[in-house]
Amino acid sequence: DTSKVRAVAWDPSGTAALSLCPVPSKNAARPSISAAADEFLLDVFLSHDGTGCNAEETECLLRQLDARDDWIEEQAQSRHKKGKQSKSMITKLSMDYRAAVCECLMQLQAKQQKQQDMSDDDDNNDNSSNSDNLELLTLSFAISHLAEIFLLPSLSASSSSNFRGGLSAAAAATTNNSRLDDGPSGSLTADTIRYLRLHHSRSHALLDSPEVEELLSSDQPEYYKSSNSAIPGPFEYPYWNLILQLVKTGQLDNAWTVLTHHSACRHAEEAAMTGRPLTPEGEGFAVLRAILLSAPLPGGRGDDYCVDDAGLDDFLEEDILEREEKEARLNNGFNNNNDDEEEENVPPENINEQYVDGVPRNGYLLWEDRPRHADRLRKLRYLRDLRKCGQPSDESEYSSPTVLPEVYQPNSAMSIFHTWQDVIKREASFPSSGSSGGFGLGGGQGGALDALFRRFPPLQQILSVLVGKVPPNIANDPSLTWSETLLMELLYSRPDISPDDISARANAIMSRKGDGRKHALDEIILSIMSGSAGQVVETMFSLCGGSSGAALPATVTSLLCNLLIDAGCISSEEASSSSVNIQTELLILAAEAILSSFSVQEQSNVGVRAAVRLLLPHAPPKRVEGEVVYEPRISATIAEAISHRLPDTDAEARDLLHLCEEAIRLGSVRIADACESIAFSRASFHRSKGHLHREVYWLLRGMEILSNELPTQFQRKFGFACRRHFDALCENSANDLISKLASTTYATNGESKLEEEAFVSVLQAARNVLEAVVQDEDMASLLKGHMEANLLKYVVDIALADALGDTTKMASDIVRCLEERCLPGEEYGGVVSTLANPKMYAKLLHISVAILHKEESLFNGTMESTKCAFSVHGMHILMARLTQVLSWEGITTSSSAVPKTPTKERKEYFHAMRLTLCKGLMRAFASAQTNSSSEKDGKGGGVEQSLDDEVELMLSPCI
């Protein structure tokens, strides 16, 4: 029953859309061509689930692919020059990935805020969906940040190894030297603190809240109260709770900024400005300022010059800062882009002015992986701020308080840290580490901060945290989170903690909070801190949207998995108990998510290119330990994506072909077949538009892919679809030109001449095809023995020679088209054939007879002066082809099962043709004899064959 058959086809404008025609009804009338579009509806299904991809996520995805491609290129160059690849490059690639996600998050948050400001009640559902996507991306950012800290090598790693292609996955897994495994004590503290601040701290949100803005704008913020304060803490007044929150996270720079709003601090500052002597409280604030702004805390104290919590500013701004500094040196310390508004800014204070003896202002950089490098960038930021204020920046006047080491040194960092804490204990009258006294005053002899402590008791409890002594009311505060407890321990009690002890301390702290049961996310964090790379991939896939069909989460998951495999953290090889290759599976899922997500929003061109770029580095065969490792599913996915896409422009098609060049060159035949289909689709498009030159160009590109770009053992001479259509184009062009030439220039009686313009048009079309072939440098040399291309060349030469009246040239080319030859090469298999198609024999014979008629009309009867454009060999070829034509026409004995009965006119026509050929043969003999005599007398040029040879050839069989 054919009534239920439905036509099915891929939508060429997309890559994941399958179109199904409606089931035809027996009673329904067939829709007319002019029917409205809505009268003939198609059912469209997606081969994969896609959720779309907004502009911000698309930019992030493409930035990550750009970073991955740049990393691959750098690794290849490094391997070519040094034979080794730096492990730190993997960490830099991870930072590039995170930078792209971080930028995307900021754009999405700004966009969400703008939508919330403009939204009404009808848009609540959309905002909720956007919030969910933002939360998933935020979680992905946090997981990738944690994995970078605990699983990837250090940026200062000096060891090198061949990651890609040099080691098997199993061997690579045993050579990973992550900072968790090889790092000295305290080497992960700074990065862990920054991670906890960025992803688990509440202080950033508090500083931007309206409540804090109102609090700081009051005359006495220390006594400010709110009926429903959002600032958590154990103290009565929100002001002290806010300072405590900042101290718990190590943001002492911000804590001092909040303290400057204290009414007593403002009064002390006014006294100092007027020259009046400072009160004990004023002296206490001065000491407190020196302590807070000199803190050598791991992760920085929150000023504008230390490493940001995301750990990306130094990485992203380094080149910009170096370039700006170079421009400033060329302009006497100024940049050319300074304007009047910048000169009105307040100049920054000297960031190297020492406040505490033995504690340099840049002491917090000693906890960094590369202290000297970080200090260099700190200095460049400071000099840039000077230039923004209209002041020249002279690097020679910048005096660093101390020369920092090149790499992290635990003893140096701890020495400065202990010096700072000893100053706090001395000035705050806290008990020294050797005292047996408990917490509180009385351990010293009247410190500078005692006056402040007596008047503001919460300040004493807050500052006790700085020396690692957490008062019970703070430690037992219900609002205290595990991350804040861990932060206080890492910042003030155990900054030199061993990397593998961090997860143990986090586990112990989590167990003490609440009812002792940890949340699922807490377990994930502990697992990653313990070095579980598999937990990273599992979390990204299950919780962060890697399996949701969304393009960006799936791509982030796949790229992060590849990163961990390249770093040797996990193996991509199939386990003995499973046939699943996790790397391949995640790559294919990500590619399918990209294709479907962009297809649903009608941006399939972007989706196909992004998916191909994602998969291509894993498509070609690779040599690992002497064996070729080939993943056919990757190549099949690329080929499928390309084959389902109909490029809209030549530029898109060229771009896709360029992307796949390397994979084809390395032997990926399936991708080569798909690229040929791209070339053929563009050729078909230009054929529909009548652009012959462009059609030939794309047909040649498809032929070149399979016959020239593939390795020798995989090459297919001239390909398939493109080759067949190119052959047909050349043959049809030649046939049309010969037909027009025969019917116009050499029209017989009873046939009307076509307009000369029509012939010129056909000739120009054939010349365009031929010129497109000749101008293609890559394919012209390969097409020298190509039958159809040579046929077109000779036919065009015949038409041009006719225009010039060169009958000898015409005769020579006609013979070349009609003579039989043994075709060499595997593509022809030694078959015997002529260049001209048998359908062209009669037309070529017609033109040949016309040439002989013209010669016969000029014949004066003397054999000595007779001339013939055809040689005896040429006449033999013409007569052999005439014999075949007469047999096909039924004039002579035919081998056809159904004998033809020619008309009287056809018989007379071919009889006259045979007679003309016989007369022409006579003149050919005479002309050949005359030329032979001239040659003997030394008066004429040589000929290719003697007369006896040509007669013998004519009387011999056809081949």
ZAMARGU-4260 file (C-alpha; in steps of 0.2 Angstrom, whole numbers, plus 5000, padded with zeros to 4 digits):
<rodrens>
0) 5000/5000/5000 | 5009/5015/4994 | 4997/5027/5001 | 5006/5027/5018 | 5023/5029/5011
5) 5031/5046/5016 | 5046/5055/5008 | 5060/5058/5020 | 5075/5069/5018 | 5087/5079/5028
10) 5084/5098/5028 | 5099/5105/5018 | 5098/5121/5027 | 5101/5112/5044 | 5111/5098/5050
15) 5100/5089/5062 | 5082/5092/5055 | 5074/5078/5046 | 5059/5083/5035 | 5044/5071/5032
20) 5031/5074/5019 | 5013/5071/5025 | 5004/5055/5021 | 4995/5056/5005 | 4977/5054/5006
25) 4967/5045/4992 | 4953/5057/4992 | 4964/5073/4994 | 4968/5083/4978 | 4986/5084/4973
30) 4992/5102/4979 | 4996/5113/4964 | 5013/5121/4962 | 5005/5138/4966 | 4998/5133/4982
35) 5001/5143/4997 | 5016/5138/5008 | 5004/5134/5023 | 4994/5122/5012 | 5008/5110/5011
40) 5016/5107/5029 | 5031/5096/5033 | 5034/5087/5049 | 5051/5091/5055 | 5061/5081/5068
45) 5078/5084/5076 | 5090/5069/5076 | 5097/5076/5092 | 5090/5086/5106 | 5096/5104/5106
50) 5092/5119/5117 | 5099/5133/5107 | 5115/5144/5111 | 5113/5162/5114 | 5126/5175/5108
55) 5136/5175/5124 | 5137/5156/5125 | 5142/5155/5106 | 5156/5168/5109 | 5162/5158/5124
60) 5162/5141/5114 | 5171/5149/5099 | 5184/5157/5111 | 5188/5140/5119 | 5190/5132/5102
65) 5202/5146/5097 | 5212/5143/5112 | 5212/5124/5109 | 5218/5126/5091 | 5232/5139/5096
70) 5238/5127/5110 | 5239/5112/5097 | 5249/5124/5085 | 5261/5129/5099 | 5263/5111/5105
75) 5267/5106/5087 | 5280/5120/5085 | 5288/5116/5102 | 5289/5098/5098 | 5297/5103/5081
80) 5310/5114/5089 | 5314/5106/5105 | 5306/5088/5104 | 5297/5091/5120 | 5282/5100/5126
85) 5280/5110/5142 | 5268/5103/5154 | 5263/5121/5160 | 5256/5124/5143 | 5241/5113/5148
90) 5238/5124/5163 | 5238/5139/5152 | 5225/5131/5141 | 5214/5128/5156 | 5216/5146/5160
95) 5211/5151/5143 | 5195/5140/5144 | 5191/5148/5161 | 5194/5165/5155 | 5181/5162/5141
100) 5168/5155/5153 | 5171/5170/5165 | 5168/5182/5152 | 5152/5173/5147 | 5146/5173/5165
105) 5149/5192/5167 | 5140/5195/5150 | 5125/5184/5155 | 5124/5192/5173 | 5123/5209/5165
110) 5110/5203/5153 | 5100/5195/5166 | 5101/5211/5177 | 5095/5221/5162 | 5081/5209/5159
115) 5075/5210/5177 | 5075/5229/5177 | 5064/5229/5161 | 5054/5213/5164 | 5036/5212/5169
120) 5026/5198/5177 | 5024/5189/5160 | 5042/5186/5158 | 5045/5177/5175 | 5046/5160/5167
125) 5060/5166/5154 | 5070/5174/5168 | 5069/5158/5178 | 5075/5147/5164 | 5090/5160/5161
130) 5094/5159/5180 | 5095/5140/5179 | 5107/5141/5164 | 5117/5154/5173 | 5118/5143/5189
135) 5124/5128/5178 | 5138/5138/5170 | 5143/5145/5186 | 5145/5127/5193 | 5155/5122/5178
140) 5166/5137/5181 | 5169/5132/5199 | 5173/5114/5195 | 5185/5118/5181 | 5194/5130/5193
145) 5195/5117/5207 | 5202/5104/5194 | 5215/5116/5188 | 5221/5119/5205 | 5222/5101/5211
150) 5225/5091/5196 | 5235/5101/5183 | 5254/5105/5183 | 5261/5121/5190 | 5264/5136/5178
155) 5282/5135/5184 | 5284/5117/5180 | 5301/5115/5172 | 5299/5096/5167 | 5294/5092/5150
160) 5286/5077/5141 | 5279/5072/5125 | 5260/5072/5129 | 5252/5070/5112 | 5258/5057/5101
165) 5274/5053/5112 | 5266/5043/5126 | 5252/5030/5127 | 5238/5035/5138 | 5243/5022/5151
170) 5260/5029/5151 | 5255/5047/5152 | 5244/5043/5167 | 5259/5038/5177 | 5269/5053/5173
175) 5257/5067/5179 | 5265/5078/5191 | 5251/5089/5197 | 5254/5101/5211 | 5244/5090/5223
180) 5257/5076/5221 | 5273/5086/5219 | 5270/5103/5227 | 5279/5108/5243 | 5269/5113/5259
185) 5259/5129/5256 | 5261/5128/5237 | 5242/5126/5235 | 5236/5138/5249 | 5235/5154/5239
190) 5225/5146/5225 | 5214/5137/5236 | 5210/5153/5246 | 5206/5162/5230 | 5194/5147/5224
195) 5185/5148/5241 | 5183/5167/5240 | 5177/5167/5223 | 5165/5152/5223 | 5160/5150/5242
200) 5161/5167/5250 | 5147/5179/5253 | 5158/5195/5256 | 5158/5200/5237 | 5139/5201/5237
205) 5138/5210/5254 | 5149/5224/5248 | 5137/5227/5233 | 5121/5226/5243 | 5110/5242/5247
210) 5111/5238/5265 | 5130/5240/5266 | 5129/5256/5255 | 5116/5263/5268 | 5127/5258/5283
215) 5143/5266/5276 | 5134/5282/5272 | 5128/5284/5290 | 5136/5296/5302 | 5140/5282/5315
220) 5140/5266/5305 | 5146/5256/5320 | 5129/5259/5328 | 5119/5256/5313 | 5105/5243/5315
225) 5093/5235/5303 | 5077/5226/5307 | 5081/5212/5295 | 5100/5213/5292 | 5107/5202/5278
230) 5124/5203/5285 | 5127/5187/5296 | 5138/5186/5311 | 5138/5185/5330 | 5139/5203/5334
235) 5124/5215/5338 | 5128/5228/5325 | 5130/5224/5307 | 5145/5235/5305 | 5156/5223/5315
240) 5149/5208/5307 | 5153/5216/5290 | 5171/5218/5295 | 5172/5200/5302 | 5166/5194/5285
245) 5180/5203/5276 | 5193/5197/5289 | 5187/5179/5288 | 5190/5179/5269 | 5207/5188/5270
250) 5200/5204/5262 | 5209/5215/5274 | 5211/5230/5261 | 5192/5231/5261 | 5191/5228/5279
255) 5202/5244/5282 | 5191/5253/5270 | 5175/5249/5280 | 5185/5254/5296 | 5188/5271/5289
260) 5170/5275/5290 | 5170/5272/5308 | 5166/5289/5317 | 5181/5288/5328 | 5193/5284/5314
265) 5186/5299/5304 | 5189/5310/5319 | 5207/5304/5321 | 5210/5307/5302 | 5203/5325/5304
270) 5215/5328/5319 | 5230/5321/5309 | 5225/5333/5294 | 5225/5348/5306 | 5241/5344/5315
275) 5233/5340/5332 | 5241/5326/5342 | 5233/5309/5340 | 5223/5302/5354 | 5227/5284/5360
280) 5212/5279/5349 | 5220/5288/5334 | 5236/5280/5337 | 5227/5263/5338 | 5219/5266/5321
285) 5236/5271/5313 | 5243/5254/5319 | 5228/5245/5314 | 5230/5252/5296 | 5248/5247/5295
290) 5244/5229/5301 | 5230/5227/5289 | 5238/5235/5274 | 5254/5225/5276 | 5247/5208/5278
295) 5257/5194/5269 | 5242/5183/5267 | 5242/5169/5254 | 5230/5174/5240 | 5232/5192/5243
300) 5223/5204/5255 | 5211/5211/5242 | 5220/5226/5235 | 5219/5231/5217 | 5237/5225/5213
305) 5237/5207/5219 | 5231/5192/5209 | 5212/5192/5207 | 5202/5178/5215 | 5199/5170/5198
310) 5217/5169/5195 | 5216/5176/5177 | 5220/5194/5178 | 5239/5191/5178 | 5237/5178/5164
315) 5226/5189/5153 | 5234/5206/5156 | 5252/5202/5155 | 5254/5206/5136 | 5244/5221/5137
320) 5254/5228/5152 | 5270/5225/5144 | 5265/5233/5128 | 5258/5249/5137 | 5275/5250/5147
325) 5285/5249/5131 | 5274/5263/5123 | 5277/5273/5139 | 5296/5271/5138 | 5295/5278/5121
330) 5285/5293/5126 | 5295/5298/5141 | 5284/5289/5153 | 5267/5294/5146 | 5254/5284/5135
335) 5247/5293/5119 | 5229/5289/5125 | 5229/5300/5140 | 5215/5313/5141 | 5210/5327/5152
340) 5198/5317/5162 | 5212/5304/5167 | 5223/5318/5174 | 5209/5323/5187 | 5210/5306/5195
345) 5218/5304/5212 | 5236/5297/5211 | 5238/5280/5220 | 5248/5279/5235 | 5266/5272/5235
350) 5262/5253/5235 | 5280/5250/5242 | 5279/5261/5257 | 5283/5250/5271 | 5272/5251/5286
355) 5278/5236/5297 | 5297/5233/5299 | 5302/5217/5292 | 5286/5215/5282 | 5286/5221/5264
360) 5270/5227/5256 | 5272/5214/5243 | 5275/5200/5255 | 5259/5191/5250 | 5267/5187/5233
365) 5279/5175/5241 | 5265/5163/5242 | 5262/5163/5223 | 5269/5150/5211 | 5280/5163/5203
370) 5283/5177/5215 | 5295/5188/5204 | 5283/5186/5189 | 5268/5192/5200 | 5278/5206/5207
375) 5283/5212/5189 | 5264/5213/5184 | 5260/5222/5201 | 5273/5235/5197 | 5266/5237/5179
380) 5249/5240/5186 | 5255/5253/5198 | 5264/5262/5184 | 5249/5262/5173 | 5238/5270/5187
385) 5251/5283/5188 | 5250/5287/5170 | 5231/5287/5171 | 5233/5301/5183 | 5244/5312/5172
390) 5260/5307/5181 | 5275/5300/5171 | 5279/5282/5176 | 5298/5280/5178 | 5302/5262/5181
395) 5319/5266/5188 | 5311/5276/5202 | 5301/5261/5207 | 5310/5253/5222 | 5304/5236/5226
400) 5305/5233/5245 | 5313/5216/5243 | 5319/5205/5228 | 5306/5190/5227 | 5312/5173/5222
405) 5309/5166/5205 | 5298/5152/5212 | 5289/5148/5228 | 5299/5145/5243 | 5290/5140/5259
410) 5303/5146/5272 | 5303/5163/5265 | 5284/5165/5265 | 5282/5158/5282 | 5296/5169/5289
415) 5287/5185/5284 | 5270/5178/5289 | 5277/5175/5307 | 5285/5192/5308 | 5268/5200/5304
420) 5258/5190/5317 | 5271/5193/5330 | 5269/5212/5327 | 5250/5210/5329 | 5252/5200/5346
425) 5264/5214/5352 | 5253/5228/5347 | 5237/5220/5353 | 5244/5213/5369 | 5239/5195/5363
430) 5248/5181/5372 | 5263/5175/5363 | 5264/5158/5356 | 5274/5152/5371 | 5263/5159/5384
435) 5251/5148/5394 | 5238/5161/5396 | 5221/5160/5387 | 5213/5172/5375 | 5211/5190/5379
440) 5220/5205/5386 | 5234/5205/5399 | 5247/5195/5389 | 5257/5210/5386 | 5261/5227/5393
445) 5249/5239/5385 | 5249/5237/5366 | 5244/5251/5354 | 5228/5244/5351 | 5222/5242/5369
450) 5213/5259/5368 | 5202/5253/5353 | 5199/5236/5362 | 5192/5244/5378 | 5180/5255/5368
455) 5176/5243/5354 | 5176/5225/5361 | 5171/5217/5345 | 5187/5223/5336 | 5197/5213/5349
460) 5188/5197/5344 | 5190/5201/5326 | 5208/5204/5326 | 5211/5189/5336 | 5207/5179/5321
465) 5222/5187/5312 | 5234/5177/5324 | 5224/5161/5322 | 5214/5162/5338 | 5196/5161/5334
470) 5185/5166/5349 | 5171/5154/5354 | 5157/5166/5349 | 5164/5167/5331 | 5168/5148/5330
475) 5151/5143/5336 | 5141/5155/5326 | 5127/5146/5316 | 5130/5157/5301 | 5148/5151/5299
480) 5150/5140/5284 | 5163/5127/5281 | 5171/5137/5268 | 5174/5152/5280 | 5181/5140/5293
485) 5193/5133/5281 | 5198/5150/5274 | 5202/5156/5292 | 5212/5141/5295 | 5222/5142/5278
490) 5224/5161/5280 | 5229/5163/5298 | 5233/5146/5306 | 5240/5134/5293 | 5246/5144/5278
495) 5260/5131/5275 | 5248/5116/5275 | 5253/5102/5264 | 5243/5100/5248 | 5237/5083/5251
500) 5231/5089/5269 | 5219/5102/5262 | 5205/5089/5258 | 5207/5081/5275 | 5205/5097/5284
505) 5190/5102/5273 | 5182/5085/5276 | 5185/5087/5295 | 5177/5104/5295 | 5162/5099/5284
510) 5159/5084/5296 | 5158/5096/5311 | 5145/5108/5303 | 5126/5105/5304 | 5121/5087/5308
515) 5138/5080/5301 | 5131/5074/5285 | 5139/5082/5269 | 5129/5087/5254 | 5132/5079/5237
520) 5142/5095/5231 | 5153/5094/5246 | 5157/5076/5242 | 5162/5081/5225 | 5173/5095/5231
525) 5182/5083/5243 | 5184/5070/5229 | 5192/5083/5217 | 5203/5090/5231 | 5209/5072/5234
530) 5215/5071/5216 | 5200/5062/5208 | 5200/5067/5189 | 5186/5055/5185 | 5175/5065/5198
535) 5177/5080/5188 | 5171/5073/5171 | 5156/5064/5180 | 5151/5080/5189 | 5152/5090/5173
540) 5142/5077/5163 | 5129/5074/5176 | 5127/5090/5186 | 5134/5104/5175 | 5123/5101/5159
545) 5136/5090/5150 | 5122/5078/5145 | 5108/5091/5143 | 5110/5094/5124 | 5115/5112/5127
550) 5130/5116/5116 | 5141/5126/5128 | 5140/5114/5144 | 5143/5099/5133 | 5158/5107/5124
555) 5165/5113/5141 | 5164/5095/5148 | 5172/5087/5132 | 5186/5100/5132 | 5190/5098/5150
560) 5190/5079/5148 | 5203/5081/5134 | 5213/5092/5145 | 5214/5079/5159 | 5218/5066/5147
565) 5232/5076/5139 | 5239/5080/5157 | 5239/5061/5161 | 5226/5063/5175 | 5215/5050/5167
570) 5216/5037/5153 | 5205/5038/5137 | 5209/5019/5133 | 5194/5007/5135 | 5194/4998/5151
575) 5194/4979/5150 | 5176/4979/5158 | 5169/4992/5146 | 5170/4995/5128 | 5166/5014/5130
580) 5180/5027/5126 | 5175/5041/5137 | 5185/5054/5126 | 5176/5049/5110 | 5159/5048/5118
585) 5160/5065/5125 | 5167/5072/5109 | 5153/5065/5099 | 5139/5071/5112 | 5146/5088/5112
590) 5147/5089/5093 | 5129/5083/5092 | 5123/5096/5105 | 5132/5109/5095 | 5124/5104/5078
595) 5106/5102/5085 | 5107/5118/5096 | 5112/5129/5081 | 5100/5120/5070 | 5085/5125/5080
600) 5090/5143/5079 | 5094/5142/5061 | 5112/5145/5062 | 5118/5128/5055 | 5133/5136/5047
605) 5140/5141/5063 | 5135/5124/5071 | 5144/5114/5058 | 5160/5124/5058 | 5161/5123/5077
610) 5157/5104/5078 | 5170/5101/5064 | 5183/5111/5073 | 5179/5102/5090 | 5181/5085/5082
615) 5195/5087/5069 | 5210/5086/5080 | 5204/5068/5085 | 5199/5063/5068 | 5215/5058/5059
620) 5225/5042/5062 | 5239/5044/5075 | 5254/5034/5078 | 5256/5029/5096 | 5271/5017/5100
625) 5273/5012/5082 | 5255/5008/5079 | 5242/5018/5070 | 5227/5022/5081 | 5212/5027/5071
630) 5195/5032/5078 | 5182/5029/5064 | 5167/5036/5074 | 5175/5053/5075 | 5178/5054/5056
635) 5160/5047/5053 | 5153/5061/5064 | 5162/5074/5054 | 5157/5067/5038 | 5139/5066/5043
640) 5139/5084/5049 | 5147/5090/5033 | 5136/5079/5021 | 5120/5085/5029 | 5125/5103/5027
645) 5122/5113/5010 | 5134/5128/5011 | 5125/5145/5007 | 5141/5153/5000 | 5157/5148/4992
650) 5166/5156/5007 | 5158/5144/5019 | 5162/5129/5008 | 5180/5134/5006 | 5181/5137/5024
655) 5175/5119/5028 | 5187/5112/5015 | 5201/5121/5023 | 5197/5115/5040 | 5197/5097/5034
660) 5213/5098/5024 | 5225/5091/5037 | 5213/5076/5041 | 5212/5072/5023 | 5231/5074/5020
665) 5233/5061/5034 | 5222/5049/5026 | 5204/5051/5032 | 5194/5044/5017 | 5177/5047/5025
670) 5180/5065/5027 | 5187/5067/5010 | 5171/5059/5003 | 5161/5072/5013 | 5171/5086/5007
675) 5168/5080/4989 | 5150/5082/4992 | 5152/5100/4998 | 5161/5104/4982 | 5148/5095/4972
680) 5134/5105/4980 | 5142/5121/4976 | 5145/5116/4958 | 5126/5111/4957 | 5122/5128/4963
685) 5132/5137/4950 | 5125/5126/4937 | 5108/5131/4941 | 5113/5149/4940 | 5122/5147/4923
690) 5139/5151/4930 | 5150/5138/4920 | 5167/5145/4926 | 5162/5143/4945 | 5154/5126/4941
695) 5170/5119/4934 | 5180/5127/4948 | 5170/5117/4961 | 5170/5101/4951 | 5189/5102/4950
700) 5190/5105/4969 | 5180/5089/4972 | 5191/5079/4960 | 5207/5086/4968 | 5202/5081/4985
705) 5201/5062/4981 | 5214/5062/4968 | 5228/5074/4975 | 5226/5078/4993 | 5224/5060/5000
710) 5239/5049/5004 | 5245/5039/4988 | 5238/5023/4995 | 5220/5030/4997 | 5219/5041/4982
715) 5205/5038/4969 | 5208/5045/4952 | 5197/5060/4950 | 5184/5055/4963 | 5166/5050/4960
720) 5151/5062/4958 | 5162/5077/4954 | 5171/5067/4941 | 5156/5060/4933 | 5148/5078/4931
725) 5164/5085/4925 | 5165/5072/4911 | 5147/5075/4906 | 5150/5094/4906 | 5165/5093/4895
730) 5157/5080/4884 | 5140/5090/4882 | 5149/5106/4879 | 5159/5098/4865 | 5144/5089/4858
735) 5134/5106/4858 | 5148/5115/4850 | 5150/5102/4836 | 5132/5101/4833 | 5131/5120/4831
740) 5146/5121/4820 | 5139/5107/4809 | 5121/5115/4808 | 5127/5133/4805 | 5143/5134/4796
745) 5141/5117/4787 | 5122/5117/4785 | 5115/5104/4772 | 5101/5108/4761 | 5084/5107/4770
750) 5092/5113/4786 | 5090/5131/4792 | 5105/5140/4798 | 5105/5145/4816 | 5109/5163/4821
755) 5127/5166/4822 | 5125/5173/4839 | 5119/5156/4845 | 5134/5148/4839 | 5145/5161/4847
760) 5136/5159/4863 | 5139/5140/4863 | 5157/5143/4858 | 5160/5155/4872 | 5152/5143/4885
765) 5164/5129/4879 | 5179/5141/4880 | 5174/5146/4897 | 5174/5128/4903 | 5191/5125/4894
770) 5199/5140/4902 | 5193/5136/4919 | 5202/5119/4917 | 5218/5127/4910 | 5219/5140/4923
775) 5218/5128/4937 | 5236/5125/4941 | 5233/5111/4953 | 5222/5100/4941 | 5228/5105/4924
780) 5243/5094/4924 | 5233/5079/4931 | 5220/5081/4917 | 5232/5079/4902 | 5227/5062/4899
785) 5208/5065/4903 | 5197/5060/4888 | 5183/5072/4890 | 5194/5087/4894 | 5205/5083/4878
790) 5189/5080/4868 | 5183/5098/4873 | 5200/5105/4869 | 5201/5098/4851 | 5183/5103/4848
795) 5186/5121/4853 | 5202/5121/4842 | 5191/5114/4828 | 5179/5129/4830 | 5193/5142/4831
800) 5202/5135/4816 | 5186/5135/4806 | 5184/5154/4810 | 5202/5156/4804 | 5199/5146/4788
805) 5213/5133/4794 | 5206/5117/4786 | 5222/5108/4790 | 5221/5111/4808 | 5203/5106/4808
810) 5207/5090/4799 | 5220/5086/4811 | 5209/5089/4827 | 5195/5079/4819 | 5206/5064/4816
815) 5212/5065/4834 | 5194/5065/4840 | 5189/5050/4830 | 5204/5039/4830 | 5204/5024/4841
820) 5217/5022/4855 | 5221/5011/4869 | 5217/5021/4885 | 5231/5018/4898 | 5230/5018/4917
825) 5220/5009/4930 | 5205/5021/4928 | 5202/5015/4910 | 5209/4997/4911 | 5217/4997/4894
830) 5200/4999/4885 | 5200/5004/4866 | 5190/5020/4863 | 5189/5036/4854 | 5189/5054/4862
835) 5173/5058/4853 | 5157/5050/4859 | 5148/5039/4846 | 5134/5052/4845 | 5147/5064/4838
840) 5153/5053/4824 | 5140/5059/4811 | 5143/5077/4815 | 5161/5076/4814 | 5160/5066/4798
845) 5148/5080/4791 | 5161/5093/4795 | 5175/5083/4787 | 5165/5080/4771 | 5161/5099/4770
850) 5180/5102/4770 | 5183/5089/4757 | 5168/5097/4746 | 5177/5113/4747 | 5194/5106/4742
855) 5185/5096/4728 | 5177/5113/4721 | 5195/5120/4720 | 5202/5104/4711 | 5209/5109/4694
860) 5212/5091/4687 | 5231/5091/4689 | 5237/5078/4702 | 5253/5088/4704 | 5244/5103/4712
865) 5231/5094/4722 | 5230/5097/4740 | 5221/5087/4754 | 5218/5093/4772 | 5217/5075/4778
870) 5232/5063/4777 | 5229/5045/4771 | 5229/5040/4789 | 5216/5053/4792 | 5205/5047/4778
875) 5207/5029/4785 | 5200/5035/4802 | 5185/5044/4793 | 5181/5029/4783 | 5182/5018/4798
880) 5170/5029/4808 | 5158/5030/4792 | 5158/5011/4792 | 5152/5011/4810 | 5139/5025/4807
885) 5132/5016/4791 | 5130/5000/4802 | 5121/5010/4815 | 5109/5018/4803 | 5105/5001/4795
890) 5112/5006/4778 | 5124/4991/4779 | 5123/4975/4788 | 5119/4979/4806 | 5122/4968/4821
895) 5107/4976/4830 | 5093/4964/4836 | 5080/4977/4829 | 5086/4982/4811 | 5083/5000/4806
900) 5075/5005/4790 | 5084/5021/4784 | 5074/5034/4773 | 5078/5037/4755 | 5085/5054/4760
905) 5097/5047/4773 | 5103/5034/4761 | 5107/5047/4748 | 5115/5058/4761 | 5127/5044/4766
910) 5130/5038/4749 | 5136/5056/4744 | 5147/5056/4760 | 5155/5040/4755 | 5158/5046/4737
915) 5166/5062/4744 | 5177/5052/4756 | 5183/5041/4741 | 5187/5056/4731 | 5196/5064/4746
920) 5206/5048/4748 | 5212/5049/4730 | 5218/5067/4733 | 5226/5061/4749 | 5236/5048/4739
925) 5241/5061/4727 | 5245/5075/4740 | 5255/5062/4749 | 5265/5057/4733 | 5268/5075/4729
930) 5275/5078/4747 | 5285/5062/4746 | 5293/5068/4730 | 5296/5085/4737 | 5305/5078/4752
935) 5316/5067/4740 | 5321/5083/4730 | 5325/5092/4747 | 5311/5105/4743 | 5298/5100/4756
940) 5297/5096/4774 | 5296/5078/4781 | 5280/5069/4785 | 5276/5058/4800 | 5273/5042/4789
945) 5278/5036/4772 | 5264/5033/4759 | 5267/5014/4760 | 5265/5014/4779 | 5249/5024/4778
950) 5242/5012/4764 | 5246/4997/4775 | 5238/5005/4790 | 5222/5009/4780 | 5221/4991/4774
955) 5224/4984/4791 | 5210/4980/4804 | 5203/4995/4813 | 5215/4993/4828
</rodrens>
